[in-house]
Amino acid sequence: MRSAPMPAAPRRRRTVLAAAGLVAALALTATACGGSEKDEADAKPDGGASRAADAGDTGDTGDTGDGGVQVPADLADRLQEHGIDVDRWKDGGWKDWDKDKWLSEAKDFVNPVIEGLWKPDRMRSAKEADKTVTTKDTAADQGVSDPEPEPVEAVAEKTPYHDNAAPVGKVFFDSPEGSMVCSGTVIKDANHPGKSNLVWTAGHCVHAGGSGGWYRNIAFVPSYNDLGKSETELAGATTTEMAPYGTWWADWASTSNQWIQGGSEEGGDGAAHDYSVLHVKPEQGDKSLEETVGAALEVDFSAPSATEVSSMGAWGYPAAPPYNGLKMFQCVDRPGRLSLSPSLPTMYRIGCTMTGGSSGGGWFRVVDGETKLVSNTSIGPLDNTWLAGPQLGREAEAMYQNMSRTYGGQ
């Protein structure tokens, strides 16, 4: 989640079970990304979808991530064009974030599987990827925004998460600032019913925006810490305890051109289009993500006006204090409108105390008794009193459909 300095006043399943929760309490939680996403590259990519490298020889590499992977010949050529030695990349060269080496063309998303990279300790050390709203941004709404909502205290989700919540999990990635974390949701694949490998999250959880490029080592862990154990209880926890449904690596990624070109540390002009779809594959195994977790949510691209929706729920894994990123939380509120500029689409805004780490987490509403994803956490204020997310309309649907048709069956 991106947050920002504000004036003195407050400033940021199982489908059936999820539907029941939303009706009763709109039972899903909102999350904001953890860590910061300062961008070092200057080039501005011109596309929104990208293919990652295929997984190759993925022997255990330890926490350093220095392991052997195979890079397809066509991608190897692209790396060499950017002056990157392929062998060094396989042996940990991905850690080089020099702006001349940080690939920023959309088609140069490089994300080969490095088995064993995301171990429990590395997951727990990942920082929240915040996006903040500045006073200047909010002053530009010219009266379009509704009054700032009252804070809604985030509520811990019931455990085990796989029985009580929508299919939410954590998105991990590496940035120039280190390991980062966001939240994400398993969504249905319209062209591959029952066998989806698609995850919805925020654009700023996969790409740095206007001055940078794609992040690296992007992976999704559904129902992270499924039993909601405490830090003490998780001392010495195994990967299976932290990731009961495995670790899923993004082999394809897509975000909006508006985020790629206009996204910034404070959200920027890209905030209203701050969404992303990942196509993932398991670090081990061959079943689809939807089959593995037993659930996926439909995405509602009707972009209803905030005035038409009585309540929305945001789910996620807040990681900044007072939270520690280990547990799933939710906020439910009647949405209002937030406009960062008259030239940009209006965003949804709800009261919520979730902090960084919840970025990318799904926002849900019930439509005819079915829980659907209608937005995702994008930005919020420094004092963590509210969250805002983009409306998902025709452009978001076109991005999703392209991912589904082109990569969904792979």
C-alpha positions in Angstrom: 0.0 0.0 0.0 1.3 3.5 -0.8 0.8 6.0 2.0 1.5 9.7 2.4 1.9 12.7 4.7 -1.4 14.3 5.4 -2.6 17.5 7.1 -3.1 17.5 10.9 -6.5 15.8 10.4 -6.6 12.0 9.8 -4.9 11.7 6.5 -4.1 6.0 4.4 -13.7 -20.0 -0.7 -14.2 -21.2 -0.4 -16.6 -19.1 -2.4 -19.7 -20.1 -0.4 -18.0 -19.5 2.9 -16.7 -16.2 1.7 -20.1 -15.1 0.5 -21.6 -16.0 3.9 -18.9 -14.0 5.6 -19.4 -11.0 3.5 -23.1 -11.0 4.1 -22.6 -11.4 7.8 -19.6 -9.2 8.3 -18.2 -8.9 4.8 -15.6 -11.2 6.1 -12.4 -10.6 4.1 -9.4 -8.5 5.0 -7.5 -5.7 3.2 -3.8 -5.7 2.8 -1.1 -3.3 1.7 2.2 -4.1 0.3 5.3 -3.9 2.4 8.5 -2.0 1.9 9.3 0.8 -0.3 9.7 0.7 -4.1 12.2 3.3 -5.1 13.1 3.0 -8.7 16.5 3.3 -10.2 15.9 2.9 -13.9 15.0 5.8 -16.2 13.4 4.0 -19.2 9.6 3.9 -19.5 8.3 0.7 -20.9 5.5 0.8 -23.3 3.6 -2.5 -22.7 1.8 -4.2 -19.9 2.4 -7.9 -20.3 5.5 -10.0 -20.1 6.7 -13.5 -20.1 9.1 -14.8 -17.5 11.9 -17.3 -18.0 10.9 -20.9 -17.8 12.0 -23.0 -14.8 15.0 -25.1 -15.3 17.3 -27.1 -13.1 16.1 -25.9 -9.7 18.2 -27.5 -7.1 18.1 -26.2 -3.5 19.8 -22.9 -3.5 19.4 -21.8 0.1 18.3 -18.4 1.4 20.8 -16.5 -0.8 18.9 -17.5 -4.0 22.1 -18.3 -5.8 21.0 -21.4 -7.7 21.0 -22.9 -11.1 18.2 -22.1 -13.5 17.8 -22.4 -17.2 17.2 -19.3 -19.3 15.5 -19.8 -22.7 17.7 -18.9 -25.6 15.5 -16.0 -26.7 15.5 -14.5 -23.2 19.3 -15.1 -23.0 19.7 -13.0 -26.1 17.6 -10.2 -24.6 19.7 -10.3 -21.4 22.8 -10.1 -23.5 21.5 -7.1 -25.4 21.2 -5.4 -22.0 24.8 -6.3 -21.1 23.8 -9.0 -18.7 25.8 -12.2 -18.5 23.4 -15.1 -18.5 25.6 -17.4 -16.3 26.1 -14.7 -13.7 22.3 -14.1 -13.7 21.7 -17.8 -12.9 24.3 -17.6 -10.1 22.7 -14.7 -8.4 23.3 -11.9 -10.9 19.6 -10.9 -10.4 20.8 -9.1 -7.3 22.4 -6.4 -9.5 20.0 -3.5 -9.6 22.3 -1.0 -11.3 20.0 1.2 -13.4 21.8 0.2 -16.6 21.2 -3.5 -15.8 17.7 -3.2 -14.4 15.5 -4.4 -17.3 12.7 -1.9 -17.7 11.1 -3.0 -21.0 7.8 -4.7 -20.3 8.7 -7.9 -22.3 11.9 -8.3 -20.2 10.2 -9.6 -17.1 12.7 -12.2 -15.8 11.4 -14.5 -13.2 12.9 -18.1 -13.4 12.1 -20.4 -10.6 14.8 -20.6 -7.9 13.7 -23.5 -5.8 14.1 -22.9 -2.1 14.7 -19.2 -2.3 11.5 -18.2 -0.4 12.2 -20.1 2.8 10.3 -19.2 6.1 13.0 -16.8 7.4 13.2 -14.9 4.1 9.4 -14.7 3.9 9.2 -13.2 7.4 12.0 -10.7 6.8 10.3 -9.3 3.7 9.3 -5.6 4.1 6.0 -4.0 3.3 5.8 -2.1 0.0 3.9 1.0 0.9 2.3 3.5 -1.5 1.5 6.8 0.1 -0.8 9.7 -0.9 0.6 13.2 -0.6 -1.2 16.3 0.5 -0.8 17.7 -3.0 -2.4 14.5 -4.5 -5.5 14.7 -2.3 -5.9 18.4 -2.8 -6.3 17.9 -6.5 -9.6 16.2 -6.2 -11.5 19.5 -6.7 -14.4 18.4 -4.6 -15.0 15.0 -6.3 -13.9 13.0 -3.3 -16.4 12.1 -0.5 -15.5 13.0 3.1 -12.7 11.0 4.6 -14.1 7.9 6.2 -13.9 7.1 9.9 -11.2 4.5 10.7 -12.4 0.9 10.7 -10.4 -1.4 13.0 -9.0 -4.4 11.1 -10.3 -7.7 12.4 -8.2 -10.9 12.4 -9.6 -13.5 10.1 -10.7 -16.8 11.5 -8.4 -19.8 11.2 -7.7 -22.0 9.3 -7.8 -19.4 6.6 -8.5 -22.0 3.9 -11.9 -22.8 5.5 -13.0 -19.4 6.6 -11.6 -16.8 4.1 -11.5 -16.2 0.4 -8.4 -17.6 -1.3 -6.0 -14.8 -0.2 -2.3 -15.1 0.2 1.0 -13.2 0.2 3.0 -12.0 -2.8 6.7 -11.9 -2.3 9.3 -10.2 -4.6 12.7 -8.7 -4.6 13.3 -5.0 -5.3 16.4 -2.8 -5.2 15.6 -2.2 -1.5 15.5 -5.9 -0.7 12.8 -8.5 -0.2 9.2 -7.1 -0.2 5.7 -8.4 0.4 2.2 -7.7 -0.8 -1.1 -9.6 -0.7 -3.0 -11.3 -3.5 -6.1 -13.3 -4.4 -6.6 -16.5 -6.5 -9.1 -15.5 -9.2 -11.0 -17.6 -11.7 -9.8 -18.1 -15.3 -12.7 -17.6 -17.6 -11.1 -19.6 -20.4 -9.9 -22.4 -18.1 -12.7 -23.1 -15.6 -11.7 -25.0 -12.5 -8.0 -24.9 -13.4 -7.0 -21.3 -12.9 -3.4 -20.3 -12.3 -4.2 -16.6 -12.0 -3.5 -14.3 -9.1 -4.8 -10.7 -8.7 -2.6 -8.1 -6.9 -1.5 -4.5 -7.3 0.6 -3.2 -10.1 3.1 -1.7 -7.7 3.8 -5.2 -6.3 5.2 -6.4 -9.7 6.5 -3.2 -11.4 8.2 -0.1 -10.1 6.2 2.3 -12.3 7.4 5.2 -14.4 11.0 5.3 -13.4 11.8 1.6 -13.1 11.1 -1.9 -14.3 9.8 -5.3 -13.3 10.7 -6.7 -9.9 12.2 -10.1 -9.5 11.6 -13.5 -7.9 7.9 -12.8 -7.7 6.1 -15.6 -5.9 2.6 -16.2 -4.4 1.9 -18.2 -1.2 -1.8 -18.9 -0.8 -3.2 -19.2 2.8 0.2 -18.1 4.2 0.5 -19.3 7.9 -2.9 -20.9 7.5 -3.4 -21.5 11.2 -2.5 -18.0 12.2 0.3 -19.0 14.5 2.3 -16.4 16.5 5.9 -15.5 15.9 6.9 -17.6 18.9 4.9 -20.6 17.7 6.5 -20.2 14.3 10.1 -20.3 15.6 11.8 -22.9 13.4 8.7 -23.4 11.3 9.1 -25.4 8.1 8.2 -24.2 4.7 5.2 -26.5 4.7 3.9 -24.9 7.9 4.2 -21.4 6.4 3.1 -22.3 2.8 0.7 -25.3 3.2 -0.3 -25.0 -0.5 3.2 -24.5 -1.8 5.0 -21.6 -3.4 3.8 -20.4 -6.8 6.2 -18.5 -9.1 4.9 -15.9 -11.6 6.0 -17.1 -15.1 3.9 -14.3 -16.7 2.9 -10.9 -15.4 0.7 -8.1 -16.6 -0.1 -4.7 -15.3 -1.7 -1.5 -16.8 0.2 0.7 -19.1 -0.9 3.6 -16.9 0.9 2.1 -13.9 4.0 1.3 -16.0 4.1 4.8 -17.3 2.7 6.9 -14.5 3.2 4.9 -11.3 5.4 6.5 -8.6 6.5 6.2 -5.0 3.4 8.0 -3.9 1.1 6.1 -6.4 1.1 9.0 -8.8 -1.1 9.1 -11.9 -0.9 5.3 -12.0 -2.7 4.8 -8.7 -6.1 4.7 -10.3 -4.9 1.8 -12.5 -2.7 0.1 -9.9 -3.7 -3.5 -10.6 -2.0 -6.6 -11.9 -2.6 -10.2 -12.9 0.0 -13.0 -12.4 0.1 -16.3 -14.1 1.8 -18.7 -11.7 3.2 -22.2 -11.6 4.1 -24.4 -8.6 7.6 -24.6 -7.4 6.8 -28.3 -7.2 4.0 -30.4 -8.6 1.7 -30.0 -11.6 -1.8 -29.3 -10.4 -3.4 -25.9 -11.0 -3.5 -23.3 -8.3 -7.3 -23.4 -8.2 -7.3 -27.2 -7.9 -4.7 -27.0 -5.2 -6.4 -24.5 -2.9 -9.9 -25.5 -3.8 -11.2 -22.0 -4.6 -11.0 -19.0 -6.9 -13.0 -15.8 -7.0 -14.6 -14.2 -10.1 -13.6 -10.6 -10.8 -16.3 -8.0 -11.1 -15.4 -5.6 -13.9 -18.6 -3.6 -13.9 -16.9 -0.8 -11.9 -20.0 0.1 -9.9 -20.2 3.6 -8.5 -19.4 3.7 -4.8 -22.9 5.1 -4.2 -24.3 1.8 -5.6 -22.5 -0.4 -3.2 -23.6 -0.8 0.4 -20.4 -2.5 1.7 -17.0 -3.7 0.6 -14.5 -5.8 2.4 -10.7 -5.6 2.0 -8.5 -8.6 3.0 -4.7 -8.9 3.4 -1.6 -9.4 5.5 -0.6 -6.1 7.0 3.1 -6.2 7.9 3.9 -2.7 9.2 3.4 -2.0 13.0 1.3 -2.7 14.9 1.0 -5.8 12.6 3.8 -8.2 11.8 2.6 -9.7 8.5 2.0 -13.2 10.0 -1.8 -13.0 10.1 -4.7 -12.3 7.7 -7.0 -9.3 8.6 -10.1 -7.8 7.1 -12.0 -4.5 7.1 -15.6 -4.0 6.0 -17.1 -0.5 5.3 -19.4 1.4 3.0 -17.2 2.7 0.2 -16.8 6.3 -0.7 -15.1 8.1 -3.6 -11.5 9.3 -3.8 -10.4 11.4 -6.7 -6.7 12.2 -7.1 -7.3 14.3 -10.2 -10.2 15.3 -12.4 -8.5 13.6 -15.3 -8.2 10.2 -13.5 -10.9 7.6 -12.7 -12.4 7.9 -9.2 -11.1 5.3 -6.7 -12.9 3.4 -4.0 -12.1 4.4 -0.4 -13.0 2.7 2.9 -12.0 3.2 6.5 -9.4 0.6 7.5 -6.4 0.5 9.9 -4.4 -2.1 7.9 -0.9 -1.1 7.2 1.8 -1.8 4.6 1.9 -5.4 3.4 -1.8 -5.4 2.6 -1.2 -3.8 -0.8 -2.6 -5.9 -3.6 -5.1 -7.6 -1.3 -8.5 -8.2 -2.8 -11.6 -6.1 -2.1 -14.8 -8.1 -2.2 -18.5 -7.5 -2.5 -21.4 -9.9 -2.6 -23.4 -10.0 -5.9 -26.5 -12.2 -6.0 -25.1 -14.2 -3.1 -21.6 -14.7 -4.7 -18.5 -13.1 -3.4 -16.6 -11.3 -6.2 -13.3 -9.4 -6.3 -14.1 -5.7 -7.2 -10.8 -3.9 -6.4 -7.5 -4.2 -4.6 -5.6 -2.2 -2.0 -3.4 0.5 -3.7 -2.8 3.6 -1.5 -3.5 4.9 2.0 -2.3 7.6 4.4 0.6 7.6 6.8 -1.7 7.3 9.8 -3.3 4.2 8.4 -6.9 5.3 8.8 -8.2 4.3 5.3 -7.4 2.4 2.2 -8.2 3.2 -1.5 -8.3 0.9 -4.5 -8.9 1.3 -8.3 -12.3 0.7 -10.0 -12.0 -2.3 -12.3 -13.5 -1.4 -15.7 -13.0 -2.2 -19.3 -9.2 -1.6 -19.4 -8.7 -4.0 -16.4 -11.0 -6.6 -18.0 -9.0 -6.4 -21.3 -5.8 -7.0 -19.4 -7.3 -10.0 -17.6 -8.8 -11.5 -20.8 -5.5 -11.2 -22.6 -3.7 -13.0 -19.8 -6.4 -15.7 -19.7 -6.5 -16.3 -23.5 -2.7 -16.0 -24.1 -1.2 -17.6 -21.1 -3.9 -19.3 -19.0 -3.6 -22.8 -20.4 0.2 -22.9 -20.0 
